[in-house]
Amino acid sequence: MPVTVEWCYHAYILLKAGDVLMAIDPHDGGSLGLPTCRVDADYILVTHDHFDHNAVEVARGKRTKEVLKRFYGSKNLGPFTVTGVKVYHDKAGGTLRGEVAAYRVEVEGLSLVHLGDIGHVITSSSHPELSRPDVLFVPVGGTFTVNAAEAWKIVENLRPRIAVPIHYWMPGSHLPIDPLDRFLQVARAGRQPIEGRVLELSPEKLPEKTTIYYFKVQS
């Protein structure tokens, strides 16, 4: 069964397996100058407690069974197995902006890692739980997270099959972060532009080498 990935702008990702929906790092849209993506998710993951990642009310509804906020450890949530791993929002061990839970999600034979607002470069040896995923959602906009060059270094280190840039400036955004183009300029890998905001994934259709998948849609 394919897994559907929907990008709701910024770092907000929806994962759907069958009829089960997981939301990661929802934002309210308006406070960022971006569209609102309101859903009724079965499960919600929040990497850290900042306004552009923790708008749980946007994704919570009658179907919602559990919300994990900055969760460390492993837990089964319906068809999803979630592992939360501590990383930091800065290069000073979290003393400037705090901790972030990076999540590895296993579902339908796929592994997907969401790095939230990571602010430092990690490696496969420093964070083996996050190594070699099928899909890596990595922030690339800088200022509050790693910048484009650092994001690419993380991709090189963790060696995903697919790297999806998130958390970058786009038209309408109020945040002082860099646009996607800056990451695409430094990333030394094949490119696969995605029309719209939705991507279907299955284990047998993954690229052999690391490929940058990016959403062409603008707000």
Rosetta blueprint (number, residue, H / E / L):
1 M L
2 P L
3 V E
4 T E
5 V E
6 E E
7 W E
8 C L
9 Y L
10 H L
11 A L
12 Y L
13 I E
14 L E
15 L E
16 K E
17 A E
18 G L
19 D L
20 V E
21 L E
22 M E
23 A E
24 I E
25 D L
26 P L
27 H L
28 D L
29 G L
30 G H
31 S H
32 L H
33 G L
34 L L
35 P L
36 T L
37 C L
38 R L
39 V L
40 D L
41 A L
42 D L
43 Y E
44 I E
45 L E
46 V E
47 T L
48 H L
49 D L
50 H L
51 F L
52 D L
53 H L
54 N L
55 A L
56 V H
57 E H
58 V H
59 A H
60 R L
61 G L
62 K L
63 R L
64 T L
65 K L
66 E E
67 V E
68 L E
69 K E
70 R L
71 F L
72 Y L
73 G E
74 S E
75 K E
76 N E
77 L E
78 G L
79 P L
80 F E
81 T E
82 V E
83 T E
84 G E
85 V E
86 K E
87 V E
88 Y E
89 H L
90 D L
91 K L
92 A L
93 G L
94 G L
95 T L
96 L L
97 R L
98 G L
99 E E
100 V E
101 A E
102 A E
103 Y E
104 R E
105 V E
106 E E
107 V E
108 E L
109 G L
110 L E
111 S E
112 L E
113 V E
114 H E
115 L L
116 G L
117 D L
118 I L
119 G L
120 H L
121 V L
122 I L
123 T L
124 S L
125 S L
126 S L
127 H L
128 P H
129 E H
130 L H
131 S L
132 R L
133 P L
134 D L
135 V E
136 L E
137 F E
138 V E
139 P E
140 V L
141 G L
142 G L
143 T L
144 F L
145 T L
146 V L
147 N L
148 A H
149 A H
150 E H
151 A H
152 W H
153 K H
154 I H
155 V H
156 E H
157 N H
158 L H
159 R L
160 P L
161 R L
162 I E
163 A E
164 V E
165 P E
166 I E
167 H L
168 Y L
169 W E
170 M L
171 P L
172 G L
173 S L
174 H L
175 L L
176 P L
177 I L
178 D L
179 P E
180 L H
181 D H
182 R H
183 F H
184 L H
185 Q H
186 V H
187 A L
188 R L
189 A L
190 G E
191 R E
192 Q E
193 P E
194 I E
195 E L
196 G L
197 R L
198 V E
199 L E
200 E E
201 L E
202 S L
203 P H
204 E H
205 K H
206 L L
207 P L
208 E L
209 K L
210 T L
211 T E
212 I E
213 Y E
214 Y E
215 F E
216 K L
217 V L
218 Q L
219 S L
